[in-house]
Amino acid sequence: MAVTEALPHWDVTNVYPSLASPEYAAALAEWTGWLEEHERELDRAGVCAAADVSKLPDRELALVVGGVIDRTNRLVKRLETLESYVYAHHSTDTFDEGAKKKLSELEQLAVRFAAADVRFAGYVGRIGDRLESLAAHSKTVSDHLFFLRETRERSRHLMSEAEENLEQELSLAGAVAWSRLHGVVTSQILVPVELEGKVQELPMSKVRSLATEPSEEVRRRAHEAEIRAWGGARETMAACLNGVKGWGLVTNRGRKYEDAIQPSLVSARIDRRTLDALLAASAGSFPTFRRYYRAKARALGKERLAWWDKEAPVGRLEKKWAYREAADFIVCQFSGFSERLARFARRAFDSRWIDAEPRAGKVGGGFCMDLPEVAESRVLVNFDGSFDQVSTIAHELGHAYHNEMQKDVPPLRAKSPMTLAETASIFCETIVFRAALEAASSDSERLAILDANLVGASQVIVDIYSRYLFEKSVFERRAKGDLGASEFCELMRSAQLEAYGDSIDPATLHEYMWAVKPHYYIPDLSFYNYPYAFGLLFGLGLYAIYRGRGPGFVADYERMLASTGLGPAAEIARSQGIDITGEAFWRGSLGIVGEAVGRYEELAARASKDPDAGARKHDPGH
């Protein structure tokens, strides 16, 4: 049964009435004035990488640094609000030329702002080991010591100011343009697919959502139609990916990074030892996930899964969730953890913070973005009535709650690393999953809910591992020249084979997953894959601590969310008694997933003996 209720579009009119409104224009003009003032103050104080600060007394130097920080916090808060507001229009209607133009205008101004940031980073590099002594003369400096230490480290990888400024300006016509082209093209693809005896043209997001349909015939047709559609766009997608990754290689070389992975480690605030431990534990769990895939294949009446079976429903969770029903369920389950979280979620639903309807021109997937000047978030999902989408809403609301916990924290102290940015989202998703599992009234329902959860876990551990392998290989090959679309497909198949083994029919692998995932096309953020695995396992570890401690955990958890921008990931983890640098913690969290797989195998085995009690059997004609 299709979802027939009207699904909400988000409301951002409390930020500015419209893109064409005087209020938006005034806010942008005021920000531009702040930037000009900031640039003048930098000139007056001689803030640049060549500055000689050795003769400046600590008190005077602290005044300069504190002033830059105060102005930067104000500028960042307004700019992030403007960018999120404009992207709220662009992401839900990529056909909107006005939104594209506004986005481009902001990007041009952001380049100027980035140039000021480069000047300050170089200046902090000149200060060196005096940062701690400056803190005694300025509360602002004292409060931002971690940010300043990170800035000092970043300064060691800066090119000259002229080169950094040129890179920023050229990136708009290079990597950023390639990235935007990918987003526009993928959001506007219409895919011809035969459904119910007639060919329909559907947005790519809707075609991909058919992967959760009960009928294998529908799933297979949707998959094959999707592959054909990506094949028609493959040369454009290959050009985009070559452009973004080529740009990354050039800038990484100019900044003297060891390899393409090092900048991501800096952004993630972890070291190679931690990444290696995470990846090794993930690879060590593959036999467990392959047991899950084999059990799922048996539940579907097949010897082995095809790619289009990975998200197939198993068990009997027949109903499609109504959106309002999903909202009420999420709020109710959140209240069992924290009334504060529940009230927050209800506010998000009632105030139309969520854009739920899939439609042409809207980007796929889901995300949450912050509007710091109004202390609110906005969440984008493509709701199809599945339990998976209920989990997705809970996940994105977790991100919004993380923003809520940091709403009074200055922007430069609130920036969470990619690794910790998934903490609250995974936690909230786990709350909803556990509640749904406990409330299930039959084995068939429990099987369906467990399957939805394991689909997500396998994506975040197994598929994410394949994406990491793929991106690593792309950087290695791209260093020698452009890759053709067929080479990207070859690397993707190879990575998927290594991660999935023989648990998925190799003839059905999704060789165009490199075109599907937007993360590969973010110019200044490579390897946005392993942080998801980190987030899942870190979130599960925290949930296990919560189960042991009970309500007394909540206040500590919220304080931790507020502090995720204030230290390395290992330090934040240690505050909760977690050591992320070795494999033991990761294996422990993966053990929780293993327990779910064991329970799934038991339920699937019982269902196979009693078909009326559980699994949907393979029925190509259904």
N, C-alpha and C positions, 0 to 999 in steps of 0.2 A: 504494500500500500504506500503510495507516495505521500510525502508531507504536503498537506494542502493549506495549512494555516499561513497567514501572512508573516513572513520573517522580518525582523527589525533591521533597519539601516541605522548606523550610528548617528548621533546628533552632536555636532561640534559648534553649534551656533552660540553657545555660552562663551566660547573662546573669542570668536569674531563672527559677525552676522553672515558674512560671505567673503569669498576671495576678492570680490570687487568693492567691498565696503570701505568707507572712510576709516573705520576702526582698524582694519587690517593695514591699510596704507599708513596710518599714523603710527602704529606699533612698529612697522618696518622702518619708517623714517626716524623714529626715536632711536631704534637700535643702531641705525647707520650713524646717527650723531654720537652715540656712545662709543662706537668703534673709532670714529675720527678723534674723539677726545682721548681715547686709549692710545692711539698711535702718536698723538702729540705728546702725551705724558712719557711714552717710551723714548721719544726723541729727546725730550727735556732731560730725562734721567740718564741718557746714554746707554739704554738697555740694548745690548747686542752681544754677539759671540766674541767680538774683539775687545770688549770693555776691560779696562784695568781697574779691578775692584780692590786691589791690594791696599790702597791707601784710604779707602772709605772705612770709617769706624763702624762697628757692628750696629749701633743704634740707627745710623743713617741708612745703612744697607738694608736693615730690617724694614725701615719705613718704605723704601723703594719696592722691595719684594712683596710686602704686605699690600701695598697699593695695587700692584699688578694683579695679585690674587683676588682682591675684592672686586676690581673691575672685571676680571675674567669670569668670576662666578656670575655676576650680573649679566654679562654678555651671553654666556653659555645658557643660562636659564631662559632668556628670551629667544635665542636662536633655536634651541631645541623645541620650544613651543611653536614657533613659526614653522619650522620644518615638519613637525608632526601634523600641524593643522593642514598644511598644503598637501602632505602625503596622504592624509585622510581622504582628500578629494581624488588625488591621482590613483591611489591603490584600489579604489572602488569604481573608478571609471577612467581607464587609461586612454579612452577616446577623447577626454576633455583636454583640448588644446590650451585652454587658459591655465589649467592646473600645471601642465607641462612647462609653460612659460614661467609661471611663478616659481616652480621648483628650480628652473635654470637660473633665475635671478638670485635666489637664495644661495645656490652653489657658487655663483660668482663672488658674492659677498663673503661666503665662508672661506674662499681662497684668501681673501685679504686678512681675515681673522686668523687663518692658519699661519700666514706670514708673521703676524705679531707673536703667535705662539712659538714659532721657530726662533725668533729673536730672544724671547724670554728663556727658552730652553738652553740656548747657547750661553746666555748670561748666567743661568744657574750652574751650568757646567764650569764657569769661571770661578764661582764662589767656592766650589769644591767642599772641603771638610768643615767649612765655617757655618754650615746650615744650622747645626745644633746650637751653636753659640748665639745665632740670630734669634732663636726661639725665646730666649730670655727677655728680649726687647719688644716682642710683638706677639699678641695672642693669636692673630691671624696666622703668622708663620708657625707658631707652636701647634695650632690645630691642623695645619696642612703639611706637617713634616713628612708624612709618608708620600704624599703627592710630590713634594719637592725632591725627595730622594729618588723617586721613580723618574722625575724629570731630569735629574742629574745623570742617571744611568742612560736615559734616552739620548741625552746630548752627545754621548760618546759614539752614537751611530748616526748622527746628523751629517749630511753633506754641508757644503758651505751655504750660507743664507741665500745667496743668489741661486744656487742649484736647487735648494729646497723650494724656493718661491717659484722657480720655473717649472719644477715638477708639479706643484699644485695647479698652476695655471694650465699646463699642457694636459693634465689628467682629465680635465673637463671635456676636452676634445678627443681624449684617448680612452682610458680605462673606464671612466664614468659613463661616457657615451656608449661604449660597448655594453656595459652593465645595464643601462637603461633600455637599450635596444632589445636585449634578452627579455627584460620584463615586459616590454610593450608587445613584442611578437608573441610570447608565450601566453599572455593574457587574452590575446585576440584570435588565437587559433580556434577555428570551428572544425569539429571532427565529424565526418559522416559515419554514422554507425547504425546498423540495422537492429531495430528493437521492435518487438511485437509486429513483425511482418512488414515494417516500413522503415525506410532510411530517414534518420533524423540527423540534423546538424546541431551538435551540442558543444558548449564551451569545454575546453580541455579539463577544467576542474570538475565538471559534472561527469565526464567520461571516466576520469580517474576514480571518482567516487563509486562507480559501478563495480569496482573490485570487491566491494562488500556485499554484492547481490547474492542471494541463495542459489540462483541458477548458474551452473557452470557455463552453459551456452552463452548467457549474457556476459559473464565475466570474460570468457574467451574472446567473444566478438569485440568487446570494449578494448581488451588488451591489444588485439590485432589491429583494430582501427587506430588506437593510440600510437602504436609502433609505426604504422603507415604515415600518420600525420607528422610524427617527429622526423621520419625519413624525408618528408617534403620540406622540412625546415632545417635539415641537418647542416647545410653549407652555411647558412646564416648563424646557426648556433656555434658551429666550429670557428667561424670568424670571431664571434664574440668571445669565446673561451680563449682562443689564441691571443686576442688583444689584451684581455684582463691578465692572463698569466704571464705573457711577455712583459707587460708593464711591471708586474710584480718582480720578475727576475731582474730587470734593469734597476729598479729602485733598491732592491735588496743588495745588489752588487755595489751600488753607489754608497749605501749606508754601511757596507762592510759587515753584513751579517754572514755567519758561517754557512747557512743554507736557507732554504725556503721555510723550514720549520721553526727556526729560531725566533723570528718575529711573533709567531703565534704563541710560543712559550712565554714570551714577554707579556703579550696581551692577556694570556690565561693566568699569569702570575704563578706558574709552576716551573719546575726544572725538568731536564730530560730524564732524570731518574724516576720522577713521578709519572711522566708520560709512559716510559718503558714499563713500569709496574702495572699501570692501567691496561696497556695494550697486551702485555703478557697474560694478565688475568683474564682479559676478554677472550683471547685466543684459546686459553685453557678451558673456557666454558663452552666452546663450540660443540663438543660431543653431547653436552646436555641439550643444547638447542636443536641438534640433529635428532635427538630422541623425540623432542616435541614435534618436529616436522614429520617424522615417521608416524607418530601417534595421530597427528592430524590427518595424514594421508589415509590411514586405516579408517579413521572416523568418517572420512568422505568416500570410503569404498574404493580407494585407489592404492596402487602400489607405491607411487611417488607423487609428490606435489608438482604441479606446474607453477610457473611464476604467478599466474593469475589466480591460483588457489591460496596464496599466502595470507590474504585477508578475507578469505571466504568464511562466512559464519558457520560455526559448528555448535551443535546443541539447539535448544529451542528458546530463543529470545525473540519470539515472533514479532512482537509489536515494534512499530516505528515510534520513537519518542516524539511527542509534541514538544515544541520549543519551551513553552511555559511549564510543561511537566518537568523537562530537564532542569529548568531554572529552579523550580521548587525543590527538586531532589538535591541539587548541588547545595543550595542554601541550608537545607535541613542537615545534610551530612557535615557541612562545615561547622554548624552549630555544635556538633558533638566534640569538636576540637576546641573551638573558640567562638564565643558569641561575637567578639569583635570582627573576626573573619566572616562570620555569617552576615552580620549587618553590612559589612563592606560589599559582599557579593550581591546582596539584595539591592543595595544602592546602584551597583553597576548595571543590573538588569533593569531596574525601574527607571533609571536615568538615561537609558539608551546609550550606554557606552559600547555596546556590542553590535557589530555589523555581521549578520548571520546568513543572509540570503546569497546563494551562488548565482552569478549572473554574468552575462557577456561583458568583458571589459574589466571585470574584477580579478585581481590577482588570486592565485590559488593558495592553498595551505592555510596557515594561521599564524598570527603574531600579535604581540601587544606593544603599544608605544605609549610613551609618557608625554603628558602635557604639563610640565612642571609649574608654569605660572598660574594655572588654575588647580594645581594639586590633584589632577585626575589622570586616568589612563583611558585608552581606547583599545578594544580587542576586535580583531578580524578573524572570523572563522567562515567555513563554507558548510553550513549545517544541512545534513541529509537525513536526520532522524535516527541515525545509528548510535549505539552505545559508544562507539569510538569517538563520535563527535561530542557526546556528553563529556567524555574524558578530556577531549581537546579544550572545551570551554573551561573546565575546571583547571586544566594546565595553564591556559592563558590568564585566567583570573589569578592564579598563583603569581605570575609575573606582575600583574597589576597590584597585588597585595604587597609584593616586595617594593614596588614603587611607593606605595602608601607608607610603608615603614621608614622610607628614606625621604619623605616629603619635606621634612624640616632640616635635612642635611644639605649643606651647600654642594652644588654640582661637582666640584673638584674633589670632594670627599665621598661622593655617593657612587662614583663610577665603579661598578662591579666588574670583575674579570669574567670572561665567557664561561669559565668553569663554574663559578658560583652563581652566575645569573640564572641557571636552571634549577637552583635549589628549591625555591618556594613553589615553582611550577610542578616539579616532580612530586613534592610533598602533597600538594593539593590534589593532584591526580591520584595519588596513592590512597588518600582519604576516601575519595569517591569509589575507587575500585574495591577497597576493602569493605566498605559499607554495602555496596551492591552485592558482593559475594556473600556476606553474612545474611542479607535480607532475602536471598534467593530461596524459593520454596521447593525446588526440585533439583535433581542431579542435572537435568538437561539445561536448566537456567544457569546453574553453577558452571557447567561446562562452557556455556556460551560466554559468560563473563570472564572466566579464566582465559578462554581463547582470545578475547579482545585484549586482555592485559598482556598476554604472551606475544601477541602480534606486535604490540608496541615495544615490548622489551627486546624482541628479536630484531626489530628495526633499529633500535638504539645501540644494541651490542653487535649483532652480526652484520647488518647492512651498513652501519656507521663504520665498522672496521673495513669493509670493502671500499667505502668512500674515501677513507684515509689512504688506503693502498693506492687507489686510483689517482688521487690528487698528488701524492708523492711521485708516482710514475710520470704524471703529466709534467710536473716541474722538471724532472730529470730529462725528459725527451724534448720539452719546449726549449731548453737551454741550447739545443742544437738546431733549432729552427721550428717553423710552423708545423703543426700536426694536421693531417687530413681528418675528415669526419670518420672515415673507416678506421683510422688509428685510435681515435677516441673510443670508438665502439670496441675495438680489440682490447684496449686497456681496461675498459669497464667489464667486459666479459671475463677477462683474466682475474680481475679483483673479485668479482662475484664468485667465480669458481673457487678461489682460495678460501673465501669466507664461508660459503654455503656447502662446499664439497659436493657430494652426490645426493644431498637431501632434496635438492630442487632439480628437476629435469633440465640439463644443460641446454637442450634445444629451445627452451622457452625463456631463457634469461633476458632481462631488460637491458639491452645494449645501449639504449638511449637515456639511461638514468643520468648521464652527465648533462643532458639537455634539460631534464626535468628539474633538477635541484638548483634553486637560485643561489645557494650558498657558495657555489664555485665561482660566481660572477661578482662577488663583492670585492672591489679593487683593493681595499686596505685591510682585508680580513681573510687571510688564507687559512685553510685547515679548520673551518668552522664545522667540524664533524666530531672529533673526539671529545669536545666539551659536552656534547649531549650524553655520551657514555659516562663521563665524569659526573654530570648532573644526576643521571638516573641512579647510579650506584651511591653517590653521596646522599641523595634524597632518601633512598631506601635505608641507608645506614642511620640517618637522623630519625626516620620513622621508627626504626627498631629501638632507638634510644627513648623516643616518646612512649612507645608501648611499655617500656620498662619503668619509666619514671612517672607517667601519667600527667595530670594537669600542671604539676610543678615545672614541667618542661617548657610550657608555652611562653612564659616571660623571657626565659633564656633564648629561646628560638627567635622571638621577635627582636631581641637585642642583637642577636647575631645577624639577622637580615639587615638591620639598620647599619651594621658595621662592615658589610662585605666590601666596601670601597676603602677600607682603612688598613689593609695589610695583605701580605701574600696569602695565597689560598691555603698553604700549609699552616700558617699561623691562625687563620680563621677556623680551620678544622680542629686545631689543637684546643681551641677554646671549648670545644664540645667533646674533648677526649679522643679525637680521631687522628690517626697517623696515616696520611695519604701517600707517604713516600715509599712504602713497601707494598708487596702484593697482598699481605694478610687482610687488610681492610677490604680491598676490592674483592678478594675471594669470598670474604664473609658476606658481602652484599649480594654477590652472584649466587651464593648458597641459598639466599631467600628466593631468588628466581628459580633455582633448582628444585626447591620444595614445591613451588607452584607447578613446575613441569611434572614432578612425581604425582601430584594430586590430579593433574590433567590426564596423565596416562591411566590412572585408576578409573576416573570417570568415563574416559573414552572407551576403555575396555568394557565397562559395564554397559555402556550405551550400545556397543557393537553386538552384545548378546541380547539386548532388548531394544530393537530399533525404535519402538514407540516411545521409549523413555529418553532418547537423547539425540544422537548425531544425525544430521541430514546425510542420507546416502547420496552417492554420486548419481546425478540425474541430468544428463546433458540436455534433455528436452524440456525440462521444467520451466 
